């Protein structure tokens, strides 16, 4: 089955799953209320979006300079920099580090880049335990699922679902509260930090000026992953760069507001090296892997380059009518929602992933909330255009649009077409065809009523009154 | 090294085609500003919303009494404190250990009840605490124990992050510590049905003792 067929099948199933809808609605409503409230703390939220946009534009459009500056500064304080062109190279680097340091267990904090390269599956296959420490990620790992949402991995689960998972996988008694479940995870994972040989984290930002990575979190697991194990490996996409350290004064709040509806998250930690000589603790080695994996392909396209400005806050998912209907798993991608639809064709090929850009109402809600002002819905349109230009849209679509254009341009043809539709619909209803397999409008009419055409067209109405 | 030069080559090739520059916004900030007389009140309000314990002490005697009070109230017995003058003074009323060598830190701190540290500055706008691997005495002390008490001077309270970063540049610009962290409230998670739970992996309890004298 093609990715597109799979997407259609999964989204149809989810769109009519009322339980899924209720769980998602509750989570998104809570989020939306918090975001609306926290935005009132700003003098001018929209001005903030313009400020972040120009800073990211500066960084991305001088990416070579800032990456060199980052590399130089990080190295000068003892970080070891690795470059990976794709996922396979990144995995090879990590495996090499594990092998040379005798690493048997890795403790991980949340990182979408590690999802992108399928790090956990890879390490498990190599006989190295890889434990997720973010609560949401830990839950989906226990269930052998993929994260449902780039910021809220377990958004699709109820407390009862998680209670059952913990009961089955960890042997805890059922009937736990959210507090109990969090406490269980805390107890289990505490031991993992203390016994793991390597901590792997992502990076929300990398700062050229000081050679630091910056990690945003609420739980403290990323801080523990980067404090206790003797080796810390951070993986970051090359696009995460910011020019100056104090750019974070702007970006950390903008990310927190959009990501979780907080003014700033609980911990924002900047790490610029292994333990220094005058410091009490910290890892002996600090490695940073800078990953391309399709990002330079996006950079090649000046028209869509700004997609690389994305800071992965997840706000566009939470407002998207498509996401709210089909949920995160239906996308079948690492990145879901509008940003996933925009970015996946670039990272994994337009031919296979163009359908995501078509699954959009083009309402523009995503562009409106984006904290770095990315014009997301227009990028969806550009993906569609590029896919047609590349000849991926198929002969039937081409023919349909040519016919449509003919109809719309000819007065007579339009009149006849409108008449046929009215008669056709009446007939279809009369003989009970509507909603069945033989209904030409079945994709629409099998789950909802197609609006009735009025008996009189506007043209007839107008002619009568003229 | 090959991957690096390939990536760099692709970036440079790509950037030969410029992308249109977006509008340059005016220099003003997006954030609300807090005037100086409201600094302390704003900070206190934010801490309350974040469920962070707060006390503003007018003298040493009061500071010590409060330290005693919270350690008794929350049954915090095994206490590790950094050897800073203010911390030691404030903790006179409670039994503490101070880490002496590297081996006293890191995973060794897993069994203690409370850590007491200073910080670099406090941010009134969001009720945040800024500390580093130097002021925080390494990385683990301020995150591994289940409770963390920060002792700070009134003069360390700054309005916003712009000023906080200015202070960090001035203090560390020549030689940065390997870790800086901005702490805002006790560790938390909302990963289960968006229900707020405190104490996910870091400290469940966070206290700020402000020395206002």
Contacts between the chains, C-beta under 8 A, distances in Angstrom:
chain1	res1	chain2	res2	distance
A	23	B	193	8.0
A	26	B	193	6.9
A	26	B	194	7.4
A	27	B	193	6.9
A	27	B	194	5.3
A	30	B	194	4.1
A	31	B	194	6.8
A	41	B	31	7.9
A	41	B	32	6.1
A	42	B	30	5.8
A	42	B	31	6.1
A	42	B	32	6.5
A	43	B	29	6.6
A	43	B	30	6.2
A	43	B	31	5.8
A	43	B	32	4.8
A	43	B	33	7.3
A	44	B	28	7.8
A	44	B	30	5.3
A	45	B	30	6.6
A	47	B	25	6.1
A	47	B	26	8.0
A	47	B	28	6.9
A	47	B	29	7.9
A	47	B	30	4.6
A	48	B	30	3.2
A	48	B	31	7.6
A	50	B	22	7.4
A	50	B	23	6.6
A	50	B	25	3.9
A	51	B	25	5.5
A	51	B	30	6.0
A	53	B	22	5.1
A	54	B	21	7.8
A	54	B	22	5.8
A	54	B	23	7.7
A	54	B	24	5.8
A	54	B	25	6.4
A	57	B	19	7.4
A	57	B	21	6.2
A	57	B	22	5.6
A	60	B	19	7.9
A	61	B	15	6.4
A	61	B	18	7.1
A	61	B	19	5.9
A	61	B	21	7.8
A	62	B	15	7.6
A	63	B	11	5.1
A	63	B	15	6.8
A	64	B	8	5.9
A	64	B	11	4.7
A	64	B	12	5.4
A	64	B	15	6.7
A	67	B	8	7.6
A	67	B	11	7.4
A	68	B	8	7.9
A	77	B	176	7.0
A	77	B	178	6.9
A	82	B	3	8.0
A	83	B	3	4.2
A	83	B	4	4.0
A	83	B	7	5.7
A	84	B	3	6.0
A	85	B	3	4.9
A	85	B	6	5.8
A	85	B	7	6.2
A	89	B	3	5.9
A	133	B	201	6.8
A	134	B	191	7.4
A	135	B	189	4.9
A	135	B	191	4.2
A	135	B	192	7.3
A	135	B	200	6.0
A	136	B	189	7.9
A	136	B	191	3.7
A	139	B	191	7.0
A	139	B	192	7.9
A	152	B	191	6.8
A	152	B	194	8.0
A	153	B	191	7.4
A	154	B	191	5.5
A	154	B	192	7.1
A	157	B	192	7.8
A	157	B	193	7.9
A	158	B	193	6.2
A	159	B	192	5.6
A	159	B	193	5.2
A	159	B	195	7.3
A	162	B	192	5.8
A	178	B	192	4.4
A	178	B	193	6.7
A	178	B	195	4.2
A	178	B	197	5.4
A	179	B	197	5.3
A	181	B	192	5.9
A	182	B	189	5.8
A	182	B	192	7.0
A	182	B	197	4.3
A	182	B	199	7.4
A	182	B	200	5.9
A	183	B	199	7.7
A	185	B	200	7.8
A	186	B	199	6.9
A	186	B	200	6.6
A	186	B	201	6.0
A	189	B	201	6.6
A	190	B	110	7.3
A	190	B	201	7.6
A	194	B	107	5.0
A	194	B	110	6.0
A	210	B	176	5.7
A	212	B	176	7.4
A	212	B	180	7.6
A	218	B	187	7.2
A	218	B	188	5.1
A	218	B	189	6.1
A	218	B	190	7.5
A	218	B	200	6.8
A	219	B	187	5.8
A	219	B	188	7.1
A	219	B	189	5.1
A	219	B	200	3.5
A	219	B	201	4.7
A	219	B	202	6.8
A	220	B	143	5.3
A	220	B	187	4.2
A	220	B	200	6.3
A	220	B	201	4.2
A	220	B	202	2.5
A	220	B	203	7.5
A	221	B	200	7.1
A	221	B	201	4.4
A	223	B	139	7.1
A	223	B	143	4.5
A	223	B	181	6.7
A	223	B	202	6.5
A	224	B	140	7.8
A	224	B	143	6.1
A	224	B	144	6.8
A	224	B	201	5.8
A	224	B	202	7.4
A	226	B	139	7.1
A	226	B	179	7.6
A	227	B	106	7.3
A	227	B	138	7.8
A	227	B	139	3.7
A	227	B	140	4.7
A	227	B	143	6.5
A	227	B	144	7.3
A	227	B	179	7.9
A	228	B	106	6.3
A	228	B	107	5.7
A	228	B	140	6.3
A	228	B	144	7.5
A	238	B	7	6.8
A	238	B	11	7.7
A	245	B	165	6.2
A	245	B	168	7.5
A	245	B	169	7.3
A	246	B	161	7.9
A	246	B	162	6.7
A	246	B	165	3.9
A	246	B	166	7.4
A	246	B	169	7.4
A	248	B	161	7.5
A	248	B	165	7.1
A	249	B	160	7.3
A	249	B	161	3.7
A	249	B	162	4.9
A	249	B	164	7.3
A	249	B	165	5.3
A	250	B	30	7.2
A	252	B	161	7.2
A	252	B	182	7.2
A	253	B	31	7.2
A	253	B	126	7.4
A	253	B	161	7.4
A	254	B	30	8.0
A	260	B	190	7.1
A	262	B	184	7.9
A	263	B	46	8.0
A	263	B	125	7.5
A	263	B	126	4.7
A	263	B	184	7.6
A	264	B	126	4.8
A	264	B	128	6.4
A	264	B	182	6.9
A	264	B	184	5.2
A	265	B	184	6.9
A	266	B	183	7.1
A	266	B	184	5.4
A	266	B	185	5.5
A	266	B	186	7.5
A	266	B	187	6.0
A	266	B	188	5.5
A	266	B	202	7.4
A	267	B	143	7.8
A	267	B	181	6.1
A	267	B	182	7.2
A	267	B	183	6.1
A	267	B	184	7.6
A	267	B	187	7.6
A	267	B	202	6.9
A	268	B	181	6.9
A	268	B	182	4.4
A	268	B	184	7.9
A	269	B	179	6.4
A	269	B	180	7.2
A	269	B	181	4.3
A	269	B	182	7.6
A	270	B	179	7.0
A	270	B	180	4.5
A	270	B	181	7.3
A	271	B	178	6.5
A	271	B	179	5.3
A	272	B	176	5.4
A	272	B	177	7.9
A	272	B	178	5.7
A	272	B	179	7.5
A	273	B	178	4.2
A	274	B	178	6.5
A	275	B	133	7.7
A	275	B	138	7.9
A	275	B	139	7.9
A	275	B	178	6.1
A	276	B	133	7.2
A	276	B	177	6.8
A	276	B	178	5.0
A	278	B	134	7.2
A	279	B	133	4.7
A	279	B	134	7.0
A	279	B	138	5.7
A	279	B	139	7.8
A	279	B	177	6.8
A	279	B	178	6.1
A	280	B	99	6.4
A	280	B	102	5.7
A	280	B	104	7.6
A	280	B	105	4.0
A	280	B	106	7.6
A	280	B	133	7.7
A	280	B	137	5.4
A	280	B	138	3.2
A	280	B	141	7.4
A	281	B	102	6.4
A	281	B	105	4.0
A	281	B	106	3.7
A	281	B	138	4.0
A	281	B	139	5.7
A	281	B	140	5.3
A	281	B	141	8.0
A	282	B	106	7.8
A	282	B	133	6.4
A	282	B	138	6.4
A	282	B	139	4.8
A	282	B	178	5.8
A	282	B	179	6.7
A	286	B	178	7.6
A	290	B	7	7.6
A	292	B	3	7.9
A	292	B	7	4.9
A	292	B	10	7.4
A	296	B	7	6.4
A	296	B	10	3.9
A	296	B	11	5.8
A	296	B	14	6.0
A	299	B	10	7.4
A	299	B	11	6.2
A	299	B	14	4.0
A	299	B	15	7.1
A	300	B	10	7.6
A	300	B	13	7.4
A	300	B	14	4.4
A	300	B	17	7.7
A	302	B	17	4.8
A	302	B	18	6.4
A	302	B	19	4.1
A	302	B	20	7.6
A	303	B	19	7.7
A	305	B	14	7.9
A	305	B	19	4.5
A	306	B	19	6.9
A	373	B	22	7.3
